[in-house]
């Protein structure tokens, strides 16, 4: 979508104000900008973003969080029960 807007803006330039050679240079520059804006993030994000975990790794992580949640709930419940028994 951004590429379409970029080209639309380039084509709004009146050719009577600039020469044909400069107009083609502007169009070439716009095309290069669009191509680079698509390629560079694709290449750079591969190195910046963390590796996506496999389904098995994600399920293991979720199971671990569930176990930790249950253990936390049990410990809080034990604290509540022991606090009621102390008086």
Backbone as XML, in Angstrom:
<?xml version="1.0"?>
<chain id="A" units="angstrom">
  <residue number="1" name="UNK">
    <atom name="N" x="0.823" y="-1.184" z="0.000"/>
    <atom name="CA" x="0.000" y="0.000" z="0.000"/>
    <atom name="C" x="0.872" y="1.254" z="0.000"/>
  </residue>
  <residue number="2" name="UNK">
    <atom name="N" x="1.920" y="1.245" z="0.817"/>
    <atom name="CA" x="2.782" y="2.418" z="0.863"/>
    <atom name="C" x="3.469" y="2.662" z="-0.478"/>
  </residue>
  <residue number="3" name="UNK">
    <atom name="N" x="3.788" y="1.566" z="-1.167"/>
    <atom name="CA" x="4.406" y="1.707" z="-2.477"/>
    <atom name="C" x="3.467" y="2.368" z="-3.466"/>
  </residue>
  <residue number="4" name="UNK">
    <atom name="N" x="2.196" y="2.027" z="-3.396"/>
    <atom name="CA" x="1.209" y="2.643" z="-4.290"/>
    <atom name="C" x="1.083" y="4.134" z="-4.004"/>
  </residue>
  <residue number="5" name="UNK">
    <atom name="N" x="1.093" y="4.487" z="-2.737"/>
    <atom name="CA" x="1.014" y="5.901" z="-2.370"/>
    <atom name="C" x="2.263" y="6.634" z="-2.837"/>
  </residue>
  <residue number="6" name="UNK">
    <atom name="N" x="3.419" y="5.997" z="-2.678"/>
    <atom name="CA" x="4.670" y="6.621" z="-3.116"/>
    <atom name="C" x="4.656" y="6.881" z="-4.612"/>
  </residue>
  <residue number="7" name="UNK">
    <atom name="N" x="4.223" y="5.885" z="-5.385"/>
    <atom name="CA" x="4.153" y="6.079" z="-6.832"/>
    <atom name="C" x="3.095" y="7.118" z="-7.204"/>
  </residue>
  <residue number="8" name="UNK">
    <atom name="N" x="2.000" y="7.126" z="-6.505"/>
    <atom name="CA" x="0.960" y="8.123" z="-6.792"/>
    <atom name="C" x="1.498" y="9.529" z="-6.557"/>
  </residue>
  <residue number="9" name="UNK">
    <atom name="N" x="2.254" y="9.700" z="-5.494"/>
    <atom name="CA" x="2.844" y="11.010" z="-5.229"/>
    <atom name="C" x="3.858" y="11.393" z="-6.303"/>
  </residue>
  <residue number="10" name="UNK">
    <atom name="N" x="4.623" y="10.415" z="-6.758"/>
    <atom name="CA" x="5.599" y="10.703" z="-7.806"/>
    <atom name="C" x="4.904" y="11.097" z="-9.105"/>
  </residue>
  <residue number="11" name="UNK">
    <atom name="N" x="3.794" y="10.450" z="-9.419"/>
    <atom name="CA" x="3.080" y="10.766" z="-10.653"/>
    <atom name="C" x="2.288" y="12.073" z="-10.566"/>
  </residue>
  <residue number="12" name="UNK">
    <atom name="N" x="2.113" y="12.606" z="-9.368"/>
    <atom name="CA" x="1.420" y="13.885" z="-9.258"/>
    <atom name="C" x="2.310" y="15.056" z="-9.671"/>
  </residue>
  <residue number="13" name="UNK">
    <atom name="N" x="3.607" y="14.775" z="-9.782"/>
    <atom name="CA" x="4.499" y="15.838" z="-10.245"/>
    <atom name="C" x="4.145" y="16.186" z="-11.689"/>
  </residue>
  <residue number="14" name="UNK">
    <atom name="N" x="4.027" y="17.408" z="-11.926"/>
    <atom name="CA" x="3.679" y="17.863" z="-13.272"/>
    <atom name="C" x="4.931" y="17.796" z="-14.139"/>
  </residue>
  <residue number="15" name="UNK">
    <atom name="N" x="4.842" y="17.095" z="-15.258"/>
    <atom name="CA" x="6.009" y="16.931" z="-16.120"/>
    <atom name="C" x="6.420" y="18.247" z="-16.773"/>
  </residue>
  <residue number="16" name="UNK">
    <atom name="N" x="5.564" y="19.234" z="-16.754"/>
    <atom name="CA" x="5.956" y="20.519" z="-17.325"/>
    <atom name="C" x="6.919" y="21.253" z="-16.406"/>
  </residue>
  <residue number="17" name="UNK">
    <atom name="N" x="6.899" y="20.929" z="-15.124"/>
    <atom name="CA" x="7.795" y="21.600" z="-14.182"/>
    <atom name="C" x="9.190" y="20.984" z="-14.164"/>
  </residue>
  <residue number="18" name="UNK">
    <atom name="N" x="9.296" y="19.694" z="-14.497"/>
    <atom name="CA" x="10.593" y="19.038" z="-14.494"/>
    <atom name="C" x="10.806" y="18.347" z="-15.831"/>
  </residue>
  <residue number="19" name="UNK">
    <atom name="N" x="12.059" y="18.124" z="-16.147"/>
    <atom name="CA" x="12.365" y="17.497" z="-17.436"/>
    <atom name="C" x="12.038" y="16.004" z="-17.396"/>
  </residue>
  <residue number="20" name="UNK">
    <atom name="N" x="11.953" y="15.416" z="-18.556"/>
    <atom name="CA" x="11.608" y="14.004" z="-18.672"/>
    <atom name="C" x="12.670" y="13.125" z="-18.011"/>
  </residue>
  <residue number="21" name="UNK">
    <atom name="N" x="13.941" y="13.488" z="-18.171"/>
    <atom name="CA" x="15.022" y="12.713" z="-17.561"/>
    <atom name="C" x="14.935" y="12.721" z="-16.049"/>
  </residue>
  <residue number="22" name="UNK">
    <atom name="N" x="14.640" y="13.869" z="-15.479"/>
    <atom name="CA" x="14.523" y="13.957" z="-14.019"/>
    <atom name="C" x="13.280" y="13.218" z="-13.526"/>
  </residue>
  <residue number="23" name="UNK">
    <atom name="N" x="12.217" y="13.256" z="-14.315"/>
    <atom name="CA" x="11.005" y="12.545" z="-13.931"/>
    <atom name="C" x="11.274" y="11.037" z="-13.874"/>
  </residue>
  <residue number="24" name="UNK">
    <atom name="N" x="11.998" y="10.518" z="-14.863"/>
    <atom name="CA" x="12.342" y="9.101" z="-14.862"/>
    <atom name="C" x="13.286" y="8.771" z="-13.708"/>
  </residue>
  <residue number="25" name="UNK">
    <atom name="N" x="14.172" y="9.691" z="-13.370"/>
    <atom name="CA" x="15.050" y="9.493" z="-12.215"/>
    <atom name="C" x="14.234" y="9.424" z="-10.924"/>
  </residue>
  <residue number="26" name="UNK">
    <atom name="N" x="13.232" y="10.272" z="-10.823"/>
    <atom name="CA" x="12.368" y="10.253" z="-9.643"/>
    <atom name="C" x="11.616" y="8.928" z="-9.557"/>
  </residue>
  <residue number="27" name="UNK">
    <atom name="N" x="11.096" y="8.461" z="-10.685"/>
    <atom name="CA" x="10.383" y="7.180" z="-10.685"/>
    <atom name="C" x="11.314" y="6.027" z="-10.327"/>
  </residue>
  <residue number="28" name="UNK">
    <atom name="N" x="12.528" y="6.042" z="-10.859"/>
    <atom name="CA" x="13.505" y="5.012" z="-10.524"/>
    <atom name="C" x="13.844" y="5.058" z="-9.035"/>
  </residue>
  <residue number="29" name="UNK">
    <atom name="N" x="14.007" y="6.258" z="-8.502"/>
    <atom name="CA" x="14.310" y="6.403" z="-7.074"/>
    <atom name="C" x="13.168" y="5.873" z="-6.220"/>
  </residue>
  <residue number="30" name="UNK">
    <atom name="N" x="11.939" y="6.165" z="-6.622"/>
    <atom name="CA" x="10.786" y="5.673" z="-5.887"/>
    <atom name="C" x="10.718" y="4.146" z="-5.934"/>
  </residue>
  <residue number="31" name="UNK">
    <atom name="N" x="10.983" y="3.561" z="-7.093"/>
    <atom name="CA" x="10.963" y="2.100" z="-7.220"/>
    <atom name="C" x="12.056" y="1.479" z="-6.350"/>
  </residue>
  <residue number="32" name="UNK">
    <atom name="N" x="13.242" y="2.079" z="-6.356"/>
    <atom name="CA" x="14.334" y="1.572" z="-5.520"/>
    <atom name="C" x="13.968" y="1.682" z="-4.041"/>
  </residue>
  <residue number="33" name="UNK">
    <atom name="N" x="13.346" y="2.777" z="-3.649"/>
    <atom name="CA" x="12.920" y="2.962" z="-2.258"/>
    <atom name="C" x="11.924" y="1.881" z="-1.855"/>
  </residue>
  <residue number="34" name="UNK">
    <atom name="N" x="10.978" y="1.593" z="-2.722"/>
    <atom name="CA" x="9.976" y="0.577" z="-2.402"/>
    <atom name="C" x="10.624" y="-0.794" z="-2.279"/>
  </residue>
  <residue number="35" name="UNK">
    <atom name="N" x="11.493" y="-1.131" z="-3.195"/>
    <atom name="CA" x="12.154" y="-2.450" z="-3.153"/>
    <atom name="C" x="13.027" y="-2.576" z="-1.910"/>
  </residue>
  <residue number="36" name="UNK">
    <atom name="N" x="13.803" y="-1.539" z="-1.601"/>
    <atom name="CA" x="14.647" y="-1.587" z="-0.404"/>
    <atom name="C" x="13.813" y="-1.651" z="0.865"/>
  </residue>
  <residue number="37" name="UNK">
    <atom name="N" x="12.689" y="-0.947" z="0.888"/>
    <atom name="CA" x="11.844" y="-0.967" z="2.088"/>
    <atom name="C" x="11.204" y="-2.326" z="2.290"/>
  </residue>
  <residue number="38" name="UNK">
    <atom name="N" x="11.113" y="-3.134" z="1.244"/>
    <atom name="CA" x="10.602" y="-4.498" z="1.391"/>
    <atom name="C" x="11.705" y="-5.487" z="1.754"/>
  </residue>
  <residue number="39" name="UNK">
    <atom name="N" x="12.870" y="-5.334" z="1.160"/>
    <atom name="CA" x="13.944" y="-6.311" z="1.343"/>
    <atom name="C" x="14.727" y="-6.134" z="2.641"/>
  </residue>
  <residue number="40" name="UNK">
    <atom name="N" x="15.072" y="-4.915" z="2.969"/>
    <atom name="CA" x="15.955" y="-4.679" z="4.112"/>
    <atom name="C" x="15.320" y="-5.148" z="5.429"/>
  </residue>
  <residue number="41" name="UNK">
    <atom name="N" x="14.064" y="-4.818" z="5.724"/>
    <atom name="CA" x="13.503" y="-5.359" z="6.972"/>
    <atom name="C" x="13.449" y="-6.881" z="6.978"/>
  </residue>
  <residue number="42" name="UNK">
    <atom name="N" x="13.188" y="-7.477" z="5.830"/>
    <atom name="CA" x="13.133" y="-8.937" z="5.760"/>
    <atom name="C" x="14.478" y="-9.543" z="6.135"/>
  </residue>
  <residue number="43" name="UNK">
    <atom name="N" x="15.542" y="-8.951" z="5.689"/>
    <atom name="CA" x="16.881" y="-9.469" z="5.976"/>
    <atom name="C" x="17.298" y="-9.133" z="7.401"/>
  </residue>
  <residue number="44" name="UNK">
    <atom name="N" x="17.089" y="-7.912" z="7.819"/>
    <atom name="CA" x="17.554" y="-7.468" z="9.136"/>
    <atom name="C" x="16.743" y="-8.111" z="10.256"/>
  </residue>
  <residue number="45" name="UNK">
    <atom name="N" x="15.422" y="-8.222" z="10.098"/>
    <atom name="CA" x="14.601" y="-8.804" z="11.153"/>
    <atom name="C" x="14.966" y="-10.251" z="11.430"/>
  </residue>
  <residue number="46" name="UNK">
    <atom name="N" x="15.485" y="-10.936" z="10.432"/>
    <atom name="CA" x="15.900" y="-12.332" z="10.633"/>
    <atom name="C" x="16.983" y="-12.417" z="11.712"/>
  </residue>
  <residue number="47" name="UNK">
    <atom name="N" x="17.845" y="-11.400" z="11.796"/>
    <atom name="CA" x="18.934" y="-11.417" z="12.770"/>
    <atom name="C" x="18.561" y="-10.732" z="14.081"/>
  </residue>
  <residue number="48" name="UNK">
    <atom name="N" x="17.634" y="-9.798" z="14.045"/>
    <atom name="CA" x="17.271" y="-9.034" z="15.241"/>
    <atom name="C" x="16.253" y="-9.780" z="16.097"/>
  </residue>
  <residue number="49" name="UNK">
    <atom name="N" x="15.222" y="-10.318" z="15.465"/>
    <atom name="CA" x="14.138" y="-10.947" z="16.208"/>
    <atom name="C" x="14.558" y="-12.317" z="16.730"/>
  </residue>
  <residue number="50" name="UNK">
    <atom name="N" x="14.014" y="-12.707" z="17.877"/>
    <atom name="CA" x="14.368" y="-14.026" z="18.405"/>
    <atom name="C" x="13.797" y="-15.133" z="17.524"/>
  </residue>
  <residue number="51" name="UNK">
    <atom name="N" x="14.474" y="-16.279" z="17.585"/>
    <atom name="CA" x="14.045" y="-17.425" z="16.797"/>
    <atom name="C" x="12.689" y="-17.907" z="17.303"/>
  </residue>
  <residue number="52" name="UNK">
    <atom name="N" x="11.813" y="-18.251" z="16.385"/>
    <atom name="CA" x="10.497" y="-18.742" z="16.770"/>
    <atom name="C" x="10.624" y="-20.164" z="17.295"/>
  </residue>
  <residue number="53" name="UNK">
    <atom name="N" x="9.974" y="-20.430" z="18.423"/>
    <atom name="CA" x="10.054" y="-21.741" z="19.049"/>
    <atom name="C" x="9.148" y="-22.716" z="18.307"/>
  </residue>
  <residue number="54" name="UNK">
    <atom name="N" x="9.526" y="-23.987" z="18.371"/>
    <atom name="CA" x="8.694" y="-25.017" z="17.760"/>
    <atom name="C" x="7.442" y="-25.219" z="18.609"/>
  </residue>
  <residue number="55" name="UNK">
    <atom name="N" x="6.473" y="-25.931" z="18.067"/>
    <atom name="CA" x="5.235" y="-26.190" z="18.796"/>
    <atom name="C" x="5.492" y="-26.973" z="20.077"/>
  </residue>
  <residue number="56" name="UNK">
    <atom name="N" x="6.406" y="-27.921" z="20.014"/>
    <atom name="CA" x="6.724" y="-28.721" z="21.199"/>
    <atom name="C" x="7.335" y="-27.853" z="22.298"/>
  </residue>
  <residue number="57" name="UNK">
    <atom name="N" x="8.229" y="-26.947" z="21.896"/>
    <atom name="CA" x="8.854" y="-26.053" z="22.881"/>
    <atom name="C" x="7.815" y="-25.111" z="23.494"/>
  </residue>
  <residue number="58" name="UNK">
    <atom name="N" x="6.900" y="-24.618" z="22.669"/>
    <atom name="CA" x="5.858" y="-23.726" z="23.184"/>
    <atom name="C" x="4.927" y="-24.467" z="24.139"/>
  </residue>
  <residue number="59" name="UNK">
    <atom name="N" x="4.563" y="-25.706" z="23.803"/>
    <atom name="CA" x="3.701" y="-26.492" z="24.679"/>
    <atom name="C" x="4.399" y="-26.800" z="25.996"/>
  </residue>
  <residue number="60" name="UNK">
    <atom name="N" x="5.692" y="-27.095" z="25.954"/>
    <atom name="CA" x="6.449" y="-27.361" z="27.174"/>
    <atom name="C" x="6.510" y="-26.110" z="28.058"/>
  </residue>
  <residue number="61" name="UNK">
    <atom name="N" x="6.683" y="-24.954" z="27.436"/>
    <atom name="CA" x="6.721" y="-23.705" z="28.197"/>
    <atom name="C" x="5.361" y="-23.412" z="28.832"/>
  </residue>
  <residue number="62" name="UNK">
    <atom name="N" x="4.301" y="-23.661" z="28.097"/>
    <atom name="CA" x="2.952" y="-23.441" z="28.629"/>
    <atom name="C" x="2.678" y="-24.390" z="29.788"/>
  </residue>
  <residue number="63" name="UNK">
    <atom name="N" x="3.079" y="-25.646" z="29.625"/>
    <atom name="CA" x="2.889" y="-26.616" z="30.706"/>
    <atom name="C" x="3.664" y="-26.205" z="31.951"/>
  </residue>
  <residue number="64" name="UNK">
    <atom name="N" x="4.864" y="-25.688" z="31.768"/>
    <atom name="CA" x="5.673" y="-25.238" z="32.906"/>
    <atom name="C" x="4.998" y="-24.066" z="33.615"/>
  </residue>
  <residue number="65" name="UNK">
    <atom name="N" x="4.445" y="-23.140" z="32.861"/>
    <atom name="CA" x="3.743" y="-22.003" z="33.463"/>
    <atom name="C" x="2.512" y="-22.482" z="34.230"/>
  </residue>
  <residue number="66" name="UNK">
    <atom name="N" x="1.798" y="-23.458" z="33.667"/>
    <atom name="CA" x="0.623" y="-24.002" z="34.358"/>
    <atom name="C" x="1.021" y="-24.633" z="35.693"/>
  </residue>
  <residue number="67" name="UNK">
    <atom name="N" x="2.113" y="-25.400" z="35.695"/>
    <atom name="CA" x="2.583" y="-26.032" z="36.930"/>
    <atom name="C" x="2.964" y="-24.967" z="37.949"/>
  </residue>
  <residue number="68" name="UNK">
    <atom name="N" x="3.651" y="-23.925" z="37.516"/>
    <atom name="CA" x="4.040" y="-22.845" z="38.424"/>
    <atom name="C" x="2.816" y="-22.123" z="38.980"/>
  </residue>
  <residue number="69" name="UNK">
    <atom name="N" x="1.794" y="-21.933" z="38.138"/>
    <atom name="CA" x="0.570" y="-21.276" z="38.603"/>
    <atom name="C" x="-0.129" y="-22.122" z="39.673"/>
  </residue>
  <residue number="70" name="UNK">
    <atom name="N" x="-0.226" y="-23.419" z="39.450"/>
    <atom name="CA" x="-0.873" y="-24.300" z="40.422"/>
    <atom name="C" x="-0.076" y="-24.312" z="41.723"/>
  </residue>
  <residue number="71" name="UNK">
    <atom name="N" x="1.245" y="-24.407" z="41.629"/>
    <atom name="CA" x="2.081" y="-24.399" z="42.840"/>
    <atom name="C" x="1.932" y="-23.094" z="43.605"/>
  </residue>
  <residue number="72" name="UNK">
    <atom name="N" x="1.868" y="-21.990" z="42.905"/>
    <atom name="CA" x="1.676" y="-20.688" z="43.558"/>
    <atom name="C" x="0.323" y="-20.633" z="44.249"/>
  </residue>
  <residue number="73" name="UNK">
    <atom name="N" x="-0.711" y="-21.091" z="43.544"/>
    <atom name="CA" x="-2.058" y="-21.077" z="44.128"/>
    <atom name="C" x="-2.112" y="-21.956" z="45.377"/>
  </residue>
  <residue number="74" name="UNK">
    <atom name="N" x="-1.473" y="-23.125" z="45.317"/>
    <atom name="CA" x="-1.452" y="-24.001" z="46.490"/>
    <atom name="C" x="-0.718" y="-23.365" z="47.664"/>
  </residue>
  <residue number="75" name="UNK">
    <atom name="N" x="0.392" y="-22.714" z="47.391"/>
    <atom name="CA" x="1.141" y="-22.073" z="48.481"/>
    <atom name="C" x="0.345" y="-20.916" z="49.082"/>
  </residue>
  <residue number="76" name="UNK">
    <atom name="N" x="-0.359" y="-20.165" z="48.257"/>
    <atom name="CA" x="-1.183" y="-19.072" z="48.776"/>
    <atom name="C" x="-2.359" y="-19.626" z="49.578"/>
  </residue>
  <residue number="77" name="UNK">
    <atom name="N" x="-2.916" y="-20.726" z="49.112"/>
    <atom name="CA" x="-4.025" y="-21.351" z="49.837"/>
    <atom name="C" x="-3.555" y="-21.871" z="51.194"/>
  </residue>
  <residue number="78" name="UNK">
    <atom name="N" x="-2.365" y="-22.455" z="51.223"/>
    <atom name="CA" x="-1.809" y="-22.933" z="52.492"/>
    <atom name="C" x="-1.576" y="-21.773" z="53.448"/>
  </residue>
  <residue number="79" name="UNK">
    <atom name="N" x="-1.112" y="-20.640" z="52.934"/>
    <atom name="CA" x="-0.907" y="-19.452" z="53.774"/>
    <atom name="C" x="-2.231" y="-18.973" z="54.341"/>
  </residue>
  <residue number="80" name="UNK">
    <atom name="N" x="-3.262" y="-18.970" z="53.517"/>
    <atom name="CA" x="-4.575" y="-18.507" z="53.959"/>
    <atom name="C" x="-5.146" y="-19.447" z="55.024"/>
  </residue>
  <residue number="81" name="UNK">
    <atom name="N" x="-5.022" y="-20.742" z="54.798"/>
    <atom name="CA" x="-5.540" y="-21.723" z="55.760"/>
    <atom name="C" x="-4.773" y="-21.647" z="57.069"/>
  </residue>
  <residue number="82" name="UNK">
    <atom name="N" x="-3.447" y="-21.516" z="57.003"/>
    <atom name="CA" x="-2.654" y="-21.438" z="58.243"/>
    <atom name="C" x="-2.911" y="-20.131" z="58.979"/>
  </residue>
  <residue number="83" name="UNK">
    <atom name="N" x="-3.230" y="-19.054" z="58.265"/>
    <atom name="CA" x="-3.520" y="-17.790" z="58.910"/>
    <atom name="C" x="-4.854" y="-17.870" z="59.656"/>
  </residue>
  <residue number="84" name="UNK">
    <atom name="N" x="-5.815" y="-18.617" z="59.130"/>
    <atom name="CA" x="-7.108" y="-18.771" z="59.790"/>
    <atom name="C" x="-6.998" y="-19.684" z="60.999"/>
  </residue>
  <residue number="85" name="UNK">
    <atom name="N" x="-6.071" y="-20.624" z="61.012"/>
    <atom name="CA" x="-5.925" y="-21.563" z="62.128"/>
    <atom name="C" x="-5.138" y="-20.979" z="63.288"/>
  </residue>
  <residue number="86" name="UNK">
    <atom name="N" x="-4.350" y="-19.912" z="63.078"/>
    <atom name="CA" x="-3.490" y="-19.350" z="64.106"/>
    <atom name="C" x="-4.251" y="-18.703" z="65.277"/>
  </residue>
  <residue number="87" name="UNK">
    <atom name="N" x="-5.378" y="-18.096" z="65.152"/>
    <atom name="CA" x="-5.980" y="-17.380" z="66.307"/>
    <atom name="C" x="-6.290" y="-18.296" z="67.413"/>
  </residue>
</chain>
